[in-house]
Structures are given as structure tokens and as C-alpha cells.
Amino acid sequence: TIRIPPVLRPSVGGEREVSADGSNVGEVLHSLVDTHAETQDQIFGADGDLNRYVNVYLNDEDVRVLDGLDTPVGERDVLVILPAMAGG
């Protein structure tokens, strides 16, 4: 399961959560992009890594402190996408 933040919901048909397949975080996110192409530039940078303004959490743990896109996922795991917010 991938939890979608409000700012990305228009790119996934307004859904709060979507399901995607994969054995690691990268595969799951690429599965999301395959289904919802508009999310490509919102999630991934030109180099194929996570966009630096996007945080992804696996069961409340930042994947950047785990194994990044190579972090293994299980069937019951939940990914949360959180774009960085700016403001004052």
C-alpha cells in the first residue's frame, strides 16, 4: 500500500491510497509510476533516484536511513510519500 499525500492525489485520480507491486521500495514506486505516469517527475529526479524534495517512509522509517530504493518490502508494508514543504 502506498499512501498518497494531497498534493499528489490529482496525479493518481484523487486516491488517498493505491496498491503497487514490488519486492523493494524502488520497484513499488516504479510500479506506481507505470500506472500513474504523472507521478514520475514528482517522485524521481533526472538521475533516477528519489527527488531530493520527496521523503518516502516504510512503516514510519525514512527509507534514506535504510537501504534507499533497495529497501525490501513485504505484502503488508505501507509506504508513505511526503513531499517537502517550504514556507515561513
Secondary structure, DSSP 8 states (H G I E B T S, - for coil): -EE--GGGGGGGTT-SEE----SBHHHHHHHHHHH-GGGHHHHB-TTSSB-TTEEEEETTEEGGGTTGGG-B--TT--EEEEE-----
